[in-house]
């Protein structure tokens, strides 16, 4: 909303304060600055507030606002006086205002850093988290304007408002003065306030998805009058799945006399329906969607699934239509799946929702599935169905204009019907938030991701999100750090999901292999070694083995304390006539399931070759798997008051794992190839190890607090950037970089310029022999293989000879920019870097120096801030790590010193976001200590940190 001309031109309307937020109940609302155009809205809002709420706001009866009040509450300078409003459907439902004050409580301007704050929320919307959201946003605005504290006067009886302040997590002081409670809040974010903010965000976003997946009533808008078409297909699928709520067919072209269609009530508009509809599935042409959305918003629909195409996948004009669609829906408090979506499914017995184009609803299971592609969604549903796997929920988000993979993670974290979350993503709208949510979710249940469009460098059609410039290998490393199981194909995702949903996590990498084929066992053994597992020699049961032999062997392997998982291989039996017999797969499956159920909780996978009925029989329990123990949170219940509730299907008894969690009974995943089974098991092993480590997270050592000069570094950065910094930033000189790094305990060995031989000799005498002569020309920097570095120059003669060879072979001194540096102790040359990606955040990287590491991409990455565990894992995760630990008889180097350096650099870029890139190259790590020989640093105005600001929905 643009400001009125009456407003001060000196303080332009701050449109960056506008935000869409998800409230506690899952509905959305818009927060924006109040302008002079809002006078009528303010008066209408105030008329709908109860006398009690008005009394709490003004400490006296205040039935109506005077003209003076309206003028004061709608005229702001956006610096010393700021008002924000929460709107739904364009109307106010809550307001907040601050006025800057001095020490005497009188109106003031900067440098006064305290403000008085007051809230007012319509009674009908109290309890939805409106005031909490307003407090987050007004606090962020105040900090931006130099205000550090809020003061508030609250009547003792106003318990709701006191609770809003108390629960915010800010440092606060409270006193009782003149019959009211005086509260003072320090607005600097604290660990507690950030945790409170993220906890509210998680619950609200999870609830918003739960409202979409468990509606009490559904209207299909655009249902055709004749069979066929998208809308009629969705209606048919809803009915076929046995949806437990109420269903309506809506089409403005229906004849007035049409009462029902396919047995459900038929209406020309939502206004004809005598109840509030929870979910609307929109299947009309794109040009008619705005009309349908307005109809939904005006009649209280909670969420939309937009199947209509013709949006951002069609280009810039379609992208603007898509943005307008999101703005329109959010203005009414609705969330959107789509547009260009395939639909949603919820198999919970109390819901049975199939609001999608999938002709058959999948079986009930423990896997949640999110996909950004309808075609991939179809393939995954089909693949899971063929493998006998069931789903708990399914979302195909299409262009993903609103509800995203991040929202699905929020929901999956709380959903008691989901044990494994599978996501096919083509873009990450907010990678920083994704890794944060994935880390929390992965701590309680596996998250398996396939990332499409990995190498294109652009977003797929329809995905108008920020593009991260970091390589795909870096994205994969950061996902691994967050506990995400990153796989390359949808087939691998299904393979891993089946194992993780049906089997306990392995305690380690030791694998027992048994079966009736020696060759298949050897293939499995080799595959285990290739994936970093520790297989035992395969046990050959011979081709004459019976199902009972398999059962006995499996029971023995499971009882063996030296193995953590078992892979069973099976081929058809060969009869007396030499013909292969497929045998009774159900008998073998029953034997294997019996052994698994009776033994210790260890994962079991089966590799089979053309044994009819085996895979199906092994998967027979997939639809009745009992849930693992998890936090009690959301229940997948319809939101309507009269929704039917059906008792859950009885389940087989579950066995208990070593950590006390329940183990799903019966289901053993089967694979047609050894490599696929082993790869899925290897992913489970790595995930289980991550989860054990995540239970005791790493720490940032206390010595960093004692040996860093954060204020000094901040002052130096301010000086180097200047009063009006260039948005593009600036590189630091060698001396400037040395000074900044020294503030964080990172010494850089000095270099002296050598523009001619005499100056080089003088510099060497000053530094002390032996010395190195190096070029700093960009095309030769760090390229010892091209002759750009001469080492161990023991005296003046050696230095002069090297200088002459330099200029003879490589060019003139003015081109080479040579420098002299004292020699460092011998060791392993490494490279340590830190950089800030606009989408992913600050990233710490490590690798060995030299062309081979660059060519092979042998670099490891971790998100900042890094802990002691992150630093230790970082240097051990590169392929060339053995070089650091005494490879081929060499002396191990000082890895603790290297870990400390990584932690110091991580701390520097985390404390000072103006440090947008640092490269320490080379860092020579010796058996005792290390030496940083080169450093380059770039400063720039800090990029925005959306993850630290108030919660808001992204605008693509």
Residue, then its C-alpha position, 0 to 999 in steps of 0.5 A: x500500500x502506497x503512502x498518502x501525499x500527506x505523509x512526510x517525504x523524508x520518511x518514505x513508506x517502508x514497504x519492506x516491513x510488509x509481511x505475510x504471516x501464518x497465525x497459530x491456527x494455520x490461517x494467514x494474515x498480512x502485517x503492514x505499516x498503518x497509513x493515513x488512508x487507513x482512517x476508516x479501517x481503523x474506526x471500523x476495527x475499533x467498533x468491533x472491539x469489546x468494551x473490556x478490550x478497549x478498557x485494557x488498552x486505554x485504562x478507562x472506558x473509551x467507547x469510540x475514537x475521536x477525530x484527533x485519535x484517528x489522526x494520531x493513530x494513522x499519521x506516523x513518521x516511520x521512525x519515532x512513531x510507528x504503527x503496524x496493522x494485521x489485516x485479513x480481507x483488507x480489514x484490520x484485526x489487530x494493531x500495534x504502535x510504538x512512540x519513542x520516549x526519553x528518560x522522563x517518558x516524554x516524546x523524543x527522537x534519536x538518540x533516545x533508544x526507548x519506546x512505549x508500545x501498545x497493542x489492540x486485537x479484535x476479540x474474535x481473533x484473540x487466541x490466534x497469536x496475532x499479538x505475538x506476531x505483531x510483537x516480533x515485527x514491531x520489535x524488528x522495526x524498532x531495532x532497525x530505527x535504533x530503539x533498544x527497549x520497549x516499555x509497556x503499561x498493562x493492567x494486572x487483569x490483562x493476563x493475555x497481554x502480560x503473557x504475550x510479553x512474558x512468553x516472547x523470550x526477551x530479557x525483561x524487567x517488571x514492576x508494579x507502579x500506580x495500579x499497573x504492571x510496568x514492563x521493560x523489554x530489551x529488544x536484542x534477540x536472545x537464544x530464548x527469543x529466537x527459540x520461541x519465535x521458531x517454535x511458534x513458526x513451526x507450530x503455525x506452519x505445521x497447522x496450516x498444512x494439517x488444515x489442508x490435509x485433514x479438512x472436514x469438507x471439500x468443494x471441487x470448483x470447476x466440476x464438469x457436467x459431463x464425465x471427464x475433465x480435471x474437476x470431475x476426475x478429482x470429484x470421482x477420486x474423492x468419492x472412490x477414496x471414501x473421504x470421511x467429510x462432506x463433498x460438494x461439486x461447484x460450477x457456475x455453469x450448473x443448471x439451476x435445477x441440478x441438485x446433485x452430481x455423482x451423489x454429492x450436492x451440486x451448487x453454482x457458487x460457494x454462497x449456496x452451501x449452507x456451511x463453511x467449506x474447509x478446502x477448495x480444489x480449483x480446476x478452472x481455467x487460469x483467467x477464472x481463478x481470481x473469481x473462484x479465489x474471491x468466492x472462497x475467501x468471502x465464504x471462509x474457505x481455509x485453504x486451496x489446491x489450485x490444479x489450474x495451469x497457465x502461471x509461472x511455467x508460461x513465462x513472465x506474464x504467468x509469473x505475475x499472475x501467480x504472484x497476484x494469485x498468492x497475494x489474493x489468497x493470503x489477503x483472505x487468510x488462505x494458503x495455496x498448494x499449486x498452482x499447476x498442482x497434481x493434488x494432495x492425499x491423506x490416507x489416515x483412516x479418519x480422513x481418507x482424502x484423495x483430492x488429486x488426479x491419482x486414480x487410485x489412492x495409495x495404501x495407508x502407510x508410514x511414508x510422507x511424500x512431497x514433490x514439486x513435479x506432477x510427473x515425478x509424483x505420478x512415478x513415485x506413487x506408482x513405484x511405491x504401489x508396485x513395491x507394496x509401500x503405503x503412504x501417510x500423506x502426499x502433496x504435489x505442489x506444482x509451481x510451489x507458489x506458497x506451500x513448500x517443502x519447508x512447510x511439509x517438513x514442519x508438518x512431518x515433524x509433528x505428524x504422528x502417522x509419518x515415520x519417513x519424509x520423502x521430498x523431490x525438490x527442484x528448487x530451495x526457496x530458503x536453503x538456510x531455513x530448509x537445513x534448519x528444519x531438516x536438522x530438527x526433523x531428521x533428529x526424530x525421523x529420516x528425511x530423504x531428498x532428491x534434488x532436481x535441476x542440480x546443474x542448470x544454475x537456473x530455476x525450473x519453469x514456475x519456480x520464482x525463487x532465489x538461485x543459490x550459486x554454490x555448487x551442487x556438491x556443496x548443497x549435498x554436503x550441507x544437507x548431509x550436515x543437517x542429517x538429510x539423506x541425499x540421493x540422486x534418483x527417485x528410484x534410490x529415494x523409494x529404495x531408501x524410504x522402504x528400508x527406513x519406514x519398515x526396519x529399525x536403524x542399524x547400530x553400525x556398518x557390520x553386515x551379515x550376508x546369507x542366501x542360496x546363491x554364492x554368486x549373488x552373495x559375492x555381488x552383495x559383498x562387493x557392493x557393501x565394500x564399495x559403499x563403505x560397509x563392513x560385510x562378513x563373508x557371505x554364508x551360502x545356504x546352497x540352492x537346496x535350502x528350504x524356507x526353514x533353512x532361511x529362517x534358521x540362518x536369519x535368526x542366527x545372524x540376527x542373534x549374532x552380536x558381531x553384525x548390525x544388519x542382514x541382507x538375504x539373497x534368494x534365487x529360484x530353486x532348481x528342480x530335479x529336472x533342471x528347470x528353475x522353480x519360482x517356488x512359493x514366495x509367500x512361504x519364504x516371506x513368512x519364514x523371513x518375517x517370522x525370524x525377523x520378528x523373533x530376533x533382536x531389532x536389526x534391519x533386514x533387506x532381501x535381494x531376490x531374482x524372479x521369485x514370484x510373490x516374494x516382494x508382495x508377501x514381504x510387503x503385506x504388513x505395510x498398511x498396518x505398520x505400527x508407529x514408532x514412539x514420537x512426540x505427541x503433537x498434531x493428530x490427523x483429524x478432520x477439522x469439521x465438527x461432524x467428520x466421521x471417525x473410524x477406528x484404526x486398523x488393528x496392527x500386529x504386535x510391535x517389538x521393542x528396539x534397544x532404545x525403547x522405541x517401537x519397531x514396526x512389525x513384519x515389513x521387509x523391503x525387497x530389491x531386484x538388485x544387490x547394489x540397490x539394497x546395499x545402497x539403501x542400507x548404507x544410507x541408513x547406516x550413515x543416517x543412524x550414525x548422524x542421529x547418534x551424534x546429533x543426540x550430543x551436539x558439538x560445542x564452540x570451545x570457550x577459548x575462542x571467547x578469551x582470545x578473540x577481539x570482537x569489538x576491535x574487529x567490528x571497529x576495524x571493519x567499520x573503518x575499512x568499509x567507510x561511512x558510505x560503503x560500496x554495495x559491491x564491497x572491497x578486497x582488503x590489502x595483505x596488511x589489512x587482511x592480516x590485521x583483521x584476522x589477527x583479531x581472531x587469533x589467526x596469524x598470517x606470515x608477513x610478505x614483503x614486496x620485491x619489485x627488483x632484486x635489490x629490494x628482494x635481498x633487503x626483504x630477505x635479510x629483514x625476514x631471515x633466511x631461508x625464504x620463498x620467492x612468490x609471484x602474486x600475479x592472479x594467473x600465477x598465484x598459488x601455482x607452484x606447478x607453473x614455476x610461480x613459487x621458489x622455496x628454500x632459498x638459503x642465501x642471497x645468491x640463491x635468491x638472486x638466481x631465482x629472481x633472474x629465472x623468474x623474470x626470464x621465464x615468466x615475465x617482467x617484475x611489474x607483471x609478476x608482482x613478486x614477494x618474499x616470505x620467510x619459510x614455514x616448517x614443512x607440512x601438508x599444504x591445505x586451503x581453508x575458505x569461508x564465503x557467504x551465499x545469498x541463499x544458503x548463508x555462510x559456508x566453511x570449506x576445507x581441502x588440500x591445496x593443489x590442482x588434483x584436489x581442485x580437479x577432483x572436487x575434493x573439498x568439504x563444506x559445513x554451515x557456519x557457525x561450526x562446532x568442534x565436531x563440525x571442524x573435526x568432521x570437516x577435515x576427515x571428510x575429504x577423500x585425501x584426508x589420510x594424507x593428514x594422518x600419516x599416509x604411507x609412513x609420513x608423519x601425522x600433522x597437527x590436526x587439532x591446530x587445524x580444527x582450531x583454525x577452522x573454528x576461529x574462521x567460522x567465528x569471524x564470519x559468524x560474528x561479522x556478516x560484513x566479511x563475505x569471503x575469506x581464503x587462507x591459501x596455503x595453510x601449511x600444517x606441520x607435525x607441530x602447529x600450522x602456518x598461514x602463508x596467504x590470506x585474501x579477505x573481502x568486505x561488503x555491506x552485510x546481506x539481509x538475514x531473513x532467518x534471524x528476523x521476524x517470521x514471515x512467509x516468502x514472497x516469490 
